[in-house]
Amino acid sequence: MNSPSLEYIDLGHNRFEGPLPHWSSDAAAYLDLQSNLFSGPIPSNYDQLLPSLSELYLSDNHLNGSIPPCMGNMSSLLILMLRSNHLSGEFPQAWSLWPDIMVVDVSDNNLSGNFTSSMSVPSSLQVLSLSNNSFGGQIPSSLFQNCTELRSINLGGNRFTGSIPLQTVSIVSSGLYMLRLRSNSLSGRIPHQLCSLPSLHIIDLRGNNFSGTIPKCLYNLTGFYDMPDIGVLGLSSYSEETTLTLKGQELEYDTTLDLVNLIDFSSNNLEGVIPEEISSLIALGTLNLSRNQLTGNIPSKIGNLRWLETLDLSHNHLSGQIPQSFSSLTSLSHLNLSFNNLSGRIPSGNQLQTLDDSSIYKGNPSLCGVPLSTVCPGDGAADPDDGDHNDDDIDENGKFGIVASAVLGFIISFWSVCGTLVIKKSWRYAYFRFFDNIKEKAALAIALRVAPWQRKT
């Protein structure tokens, strides 16, 4: 179909099926066919059919095949949305030639290929989402060095190796709010340069091979002090989607990502102590440091995190007592401290009273108190041998109480009546007159009953 003057095509969120239409328009700048049932490959001559296209939305269909190399020739492209299809093969190397590209989202496909640390990345990039594919190699260093407008990096669920190339971040956009690198094979230390990204408020490094200690400079991440505005400038039609682990569940987020404040360093090889400085991130909503090699005490001021909803420190080597400041975590709804070396009494009060699942504290044999069955020293637990004596005492006390109550009741009732008659003369006369009348009526009734029997005899 040739429509030379057609500029805007929006057929998204319907149930159209079959191959993608081969529309031709020199003026078309916007094509939205997402969330349909289209199948087959992407046309190999899109650059000729739609040479002026700036926004292409083909996500959530059943497209297969590879991403055609011709797309590298679409120099006006700003947004490329191909997520949630069945695309395979390598991502076109020519993508680095797109001069104004802002969003590349090809997540949830079967794409592959190796990236190199020296690979060129378009400097105009704001959002890069390659999650849940089979990409490998190293994260390009230019992603952090050249992309001054970068807002979101989502490379989770791939096969990337090496370290996070954050040696230089001085020119990286201060607007980077999400770094999601979970479920790869990355290694090395968590770079302290991470703390130089003030807007960062979603850091997901779960399921890698990071080692070393947790950076103490995390308090510099001012994005965890407030809720920043993360909207992608000038891209009101684009909505980012991602999966995060909150409250022990894998949850999908899109338009509510700006409400998420998360640090997830779980399932790595981190060691050392949990820095006390982490208690200053007052807007933090989720902290997951589980399945590492962390030691030392839980930070004493962790109660400062008044918006914390999820705290998972399980499967480490933490020791000492659970800080009493836990009782100040009034927003807490998911807690896991299992399999550590914690000891002492479990704090109580406020929100902790609702977290009564004993599995929260499992694997800490030196913990005691509710909700565990282990009684803390000094709580005066009864000796089982004394149980029968206590029961006998209770029975004897019970019998004495019943007898005492009966006697007291009789005394009160007796003197309530007799005491009144003794004290008040008019009541006494009325009382005896009443019984005289009753006696006379009873005698008359008996006489009437007996008279017939006497006549018969």
C-alpha positions in Angstrom: 0.0 0.0 0.0 1.4 3.4 -1.0 0.3 6.4 1.0 2.9 9.1 0.4 1.3 11.7 2.7 0.6 9.4 5.6 2.5 10.6 8.7 1.1 8.8 11.7 0.0 5.1 11.8 -1.3 3.8 15.1 -2.9 0.3 15.1 -1.5 -0.9 18.4 -3.3 -3.0 21.0 -5.6 -4.8 18.7 -5.8 -8.4 17.4 -4.4 -8.0 13.9 -2.6 -11.0 12.6 -0.6 -12.3 9.7 2.6 -10.7 8.3 3.5 -7.1 8.9 2.0 -4.8 6.2 4.4 -3.4 3.6 3.1 0.2 3.8 5.1 2.8 1.8 5.2 6.4 2.8 7.9 9.0 2.5 6.2 11.1 5.2 5.5 8.5 7.8 7.3 9.3 11.0 5.3 7.1 13.5 4.3 3.5 13.2 2.7 1.6 16.1 1.7 -2.0 15.6 2.6 -3.2 19.1 0.4 -5.7 21.1 -1.1 -7.5 18.2 -0.7 -11.0 16.7 1.5 -10.2 13.8 4.0 -13.0 12.8 6.8 -13.6 10.3 9.9 -11.5 9.7 10.4 -7.7 9.8 10.4 -6.5 6.1 14.0 -6.3 4.8 13.3 -3.0 3.0 11.8 -0.9 5.8 14.4 1.8 5.1 13.0 2.2 1.6 9.3 1.8 2.5 9.5 4.3 5.5 12.6 6.4 5.0 11.5 9.1 7.4 10.4 6.9 10.3 11.4 8.1 13.7 9.4 5.9 16.0 8.8 2.2 15.4 6.8 0.1 17.8 6.6 -3.6 17.0 6.7 -5.1 20.5 4.5 -7.8 21.9 3.8 -9.7 18.7 5.0 -13.1 17.3 7.7 -11.8 15.0 10.6 -14.1 14.1 13.7 -14.1 12.1 16.5 -11.5 12.5 16.6 -7.8 12.7 17.2 -6.7 9.1 20.5 -4.9 8.4 18.5 -2.3 6.5 17.4 -0.8 9.8 20.9 0.6 10.2 20.1 2.9 7.3 17.1 4.5 9.0 18.9 7.7 10.1 15.8 9.4 11.5 15.1 6.7 14.0 14.5 7.9 17.6 12.7 4.9 19.2 13.1 1.2 18.3 10.7 -1.0 20.2 11.0 -4.7 19.4 10.6 -6.3 22.8 8.7 -9.5 23.5 8.9 -11.3 20.2 10.8 -14.3 18.8 13.6 -12.5 17.1 16.9 -14.2 16.8 20.4 -13.7 15.3 22.7 -10.7 16.1 21.9 -7.1 16.7 22.9 -5.0 13.7 26.4 -3.5 14.2 25.3 -0.4 12.2 23.1 0.7 15.2 26.0 2.9 16.3 25.4 5.0 13.1 22.0 6.2 14.3 22.7 9.8 15.0 19.7 10.7 17.1 18.5 7.3 18.6 17.1 7.7 22.1 15.5 4.3 22.9 16.6 0.8 21.9 14.4 -1.9 23.5 14.8 -5.4 22.2 14.3 -7.3 25.5 12.7 -10.7 25.8 13.8 -12.1 22.5 16.3 -14.8 21.4 19.0 -12.4 20.2 22.7 -13.2 20.5 26.1 -12.0 19.7 29.1 -10.7 21.6 29.7 -7.1 22.6 33.2 -5.7 23.1 34.4 -3.1 25.5 35.4 -0.9 22.6 32.1 -1.2 20.7 30.7 2.2 19.8 27.4 3.2 21.2 25.3 6.2 20.0 25.9 9.2 22.2 22.3 10.2 22.0 21.1 7.1 23.7 18.8 7.5 26.7 17.4 4.0 27.3 19.1 0.7 26.4 17.2 -2.5 27.2 18.7 -5.8 26.0 17.4 -7.9 28.9 16.5 -11.6 28.6 18.4 -12.5 25.4 21.7 -14.4 24.9 24.1 -11.5 24.4 27.6 -12.1 25.6 31.0 -10.4 25.8 31.8 -7.3 27.7 29.7 -4.2 28.5 30.9 -1.4 26.1 32.8 1.3 28.1 31.4 3.9 25.8 28.0 3.3 27.3 29.2 5.1 30.4 31.7 7.5 28.8 29.9 8.9 25.8 26.2 8.7 26.5 25.6 12.0 28.2 21.8 11.7 28.2 21.6 8.1 29.5 18.6 7.4 31.8 18.3 3.6 32.0 20.6 0.6 31.3 18.9 -2.9 31.4 21.2 -5.7 30.4 19.8 -8.3 32.8 19.4 -12.0 31.9 22.2 -12.3 29.4 25.8 -13.7 29.4 27.9 -10.6 29.9 31.2 -11.1 31.5 34.0 -8.9 32.9 33.5 -5.9 35.2 31.3 -2.8 35.2 33.3 -0.3 33.0 32.7 2.7 35.3 36.3 3.9 35.5 35.2 7.3 34.2 31.7 8.7 34.9 32.3 12.4 35.0 30.6 13.1 31.7 27.8 10.5 32.2 24.4 12.1 32.5 23.4 12.8 36.0 19.9 11.5 35.0 20.8 7.8 35.1 18.2 6.3 37.4 18.3 2.5 36.7 21.3 0.1 36.4 19.9 -3.4 36.0 22.7 -6.0 35.3 21.2 -8.9 37.1 21.6 -12.6 36.1 24.8 -12.3 34.1 28.4 -13.5 34.7 29.9 -10.2 35.7 32.7 -10.2 38.2 35.2 -7.9 40.0 34.3 -5.3 42.6 31.3 -3.0 42.7 33.0 0.2 41.5 32.9 3.2 43.9 32.3 5.3 40.8 28.7 4.0 41.1 28.3 6.5 43.9 28.9 9.4 41.5 25.5 8.8 39.8 23.2 11.0 42.0 19.9 10.1 40.4 20.4 6.4 40.6 17.6 4.8 42.6 17.3 1.3 41.1 20.5 -0.8 41.3 20.0 -4.5 40.5 23.2 -6.5 40.4 21.6 -9.8 41.6 23.0 -13.1 40.5 26.5 -12.3 39.3 30.0 -13.0 40.6 30.8 -9.7 42.2 33.3 -9.8 45.1 34.9 -7.5 47.6 33.0 -5.2 49.9 29.9 -3.0 49.6 31.0 0.6 48.8 30.7 2.9 51.9 30.0 5.8 49.6 26.5 4.7 48.8 25.3 7.6 51.0 26.2 9.8 48.0 23.3 8.4 46.0 20.9 11.2 46.6 18.3 9.4 44.4 17.5 7.4 47.5 16.7 10.5 49.5 13.7 11.6 47.3 11.6 10.5 44.4 13.2 11.9 41.2 11.4 12.5 38.0 12.6 9.8 35.5 10.4 10.6 32.5 12.3 10.3 29.3 12.4 13.8 27.8 10.3 14.3 24.8 9.2 10.6 24.6 5.7 10.6 26.1 4.7 7.6 24.0 7.4 5.3 25.4 6.8 3.3 28.6 9.7 1.3 30.0 9.0 -2.1 31.4 11.1 -4.3 33.6 11.0 -7.1 36.2 12.3 -6.5 39.7 12.3 -8.6 42.9 10.3 -6.9 45.6 8.7 -8.5 48.7 10.1 -11.9 47.7 8.3 -11.9 44.3 9.2 -11.2 40.7 7.0 -8.2 39.8 6.5 -6.3 36.5 6.9 -2.5 36.6 6.3 0.1 33.9 4.8 3.5 34.6 5.4 3.0 38.4 9.2 2.6 38.1 9.6 6.1 39.4 8.2 4.9 42.7 10.7 2.1 43.1 13.8 2.6 45.3 15.8 -0.6 45.2 19.3 -2.0 46.0 19.7 -5.7 45.1 23.2 -7.1 45.5 21.9 -10.6 46.3 23.5 -13.9 45.1 27.0 -12.6 44.7 30.3 -13.2 46.6 30.4 -10.0 48.6 32.2 -10.0 51.9 32.9 -7.7 54.8 30.3 -5.7 56.8 27.2 -3.9 55.8 28.2 -0.3 55.9 26.5 1.8 58.5 26.2 4.6 55.8 23.4 2.6 54.1 21.1 3.7 56.9 21.2 7.2 55.6 19.3 6.2 52.4 15.9 7.2 53.9 13.8 6.7 50.8 15.1 3.1 50.2 12.2 0.7 49.7 14.0 -2.6 49.0 17.3 -3.8 50.3 18.4 -7.3 49.3 21.9 -8.4 50.3 21.0 -12.1 50.7 23.2 -15.1 49.6 26.6 -13.4 50.0 29.4 -13.8 52.5 28.7 -10.8 54.7 29.9 -10.7 58.3 29.6 -8.4 61.3 26.5 -6.8 62.8 23.4 -5.4 61.2 23.7 -1.6 61.1 22.4 -0.2 64.4 20.6 2.7 62.7 18.8 0.6 60.2 15.6 1.9 61.7 16.2 5.2 60.0 14.9 3.6 56.7 11.3 4.5 57.5 10.1 3.6 53.9 11.8 0.2 53.8 9.2 -2.4 52.7 11.6 -5.3 51.9 14.7 -6.4 53.8 16.5 -9.6 53.0 19.8 -10.3 54.7 19.4 -14.1 54.7 22.1 -16.7 53.9 25.1 -14.7 55.2 27.4 -14.8 58.2 25.9 -11.9 60.1 26.3 -12.0 63.9 25.3 -10.1 67.0 21.8 -9.0 68.1 19.0 -7.7 65.9 19.1 -3.9 66.5 16.2 -2.6 68.6 15.7 0.1 65.9 14.0 -2.6 63.8 10.8 -1.6 65.7 11.0 1.8 63.9 10.6 0.1 60.4 6.9 0.9 60.2 6.6 0.2 56.5 8.3 -3.2 56.6 6.1 -6.0 55.1 8.8 -8.6 54.0 11.7 -9.6 56.2 14.2 -12.4 55.9 17.1 -12.8 58.3 17.3 -16.6 58.1 20.6 -18.6 58.1 23.0 -16.3 59.8 24.6 -16.3 63.2 22.3 -13.8 64.9 21.7 -14.1 68.7 19.7 -12.6 71.5 16.1 -11.5 71.8 14.0 -10.7 68.7 12.8 -7.1 69.0 9.1 -6.5 69.2 6.7 -3.6 68.6 4.9 -1.8 65.8 5.2 -3.5 62.4 7.3 -6.4 63.7 4.2 -7.8 65.5 2.7 -8.5 62.1 5.7 -10.5 60.9 5.0 -13.5 63.0 6.4 -16.2 60.6 9.1 -18.1 62.4 10.9 -18.9 59.1 12.0 -15.3 59.0 14.6 -16.2 61.7 15.2 -19.8 60.8 18.8 -21.0 61.0 19.9 -18.7 63.8 20.0 -21.1 66.8 21.0 -18.4 69.3 17.9 -16.2 68.7 15.0 -16.4 71.1 11.6 -14.8 71.7 8.4 -14.5 69.8 7.7 -15.8 67.1 10.2 -18.6 67.9 9.5 -21.3 70.4 12.8 -20.7 72.1 12.3 -18.8 75.3 14.8 -16.1 76.2 16.8 -16.5 79.5 15.1 -14.7 82.4 11.6 -15.0 80.9 10.6 -17.4 83.7 9.6 -20.5 81.8 7.8 -23.1 84.0 9.7 -26.3 84.9 7.7 -29.3 83.5 8.1 -31.1 86.8 6.3 -28.3 88.6 3.3 -28.5 86.3 1.3 -31.0 88.5 2.0 -28.9 91.6 0.8 -25.8 89.8 -2.3 -27.6 88.7 -3.1 -28.8 92.2 -2.6 -25.3 93.6 -4.9 -23.9 90.9 -7.6 -26.5 91.8 -7.3 -25.8 95.6 -7.5 -22.1 95.0 -10.5 -22.6 92.8 -12.4 -24.6 95.4 -11.6 -22.0 98.1 -12.8 -19.2 95.8 -16.2 -21.0 95.2 -16.8 -21.6 98.9 -15.8 -18.1 99.8 -18.1 -16.6 97.1 -21.1 -18.7 98.4 -20.6 -17.7 102.0 -20.2 -14.1 101.1 -23.3 -14.2 99.0 -25.4 -15.8 101.8 -24.3 -13.2 104.3 -25.0 -10.3 102.0 -28.5 -11.7 101.0 -29.4 -12.5 104.6 -28.5 -9.1 106.0 -30.0 -7.3 103.0 -33.4 -8.6 104.1 -33.2 -9.1 107.9 -31.1 -6.0 108.4 -33.8 -3.9 106.7 -36.6 -5.4 108.9 -34.6 -4.8 112.1 -33.9 -1.2 111.2 -37.2 0.0 109.6 -40.2 -0.6 111.8 -42.9 0.1 109.2 -41.3 -2.4 106.8 -41.2 -5.0 109.6 -45.0 -4.7 110.3 -45.7 -4.9 106.6 -43.5 -8.0 106.3 -45.3 -9.9 109.1 -48.8 -8.8 107.8 -47.9 -10.1 104.4 -47.0 -13.5 105.8 -50.1 -13.5 108.0 -52.3 -13.0 104.9 -50.4 -15.7 103.1 -50.9 -18.1 106.1 -54.7 -17.4 106.3 -55.2 -17.8 102.5 -53.3 -21.1 102.7 -55.3 -22.4 105.6 -58.6 -21.5 103.8 -57.5 -23.2 100.7 -56.6 -26.4 102.6 -60.0 -26.3 104.4 -61.9 -26.1 101.2 -60.0 -29.0 99.8 -60.5 -31.2 102.8 -64.3 -30.5 103.4 -65.5 -32.8 100.5 -63.5 -35.7 101.8 -64.9 -35.3 105.3 -68.5 -35.4 104.0 -67.9 -38.7 102.1 -66.5 -40.4 105.2 
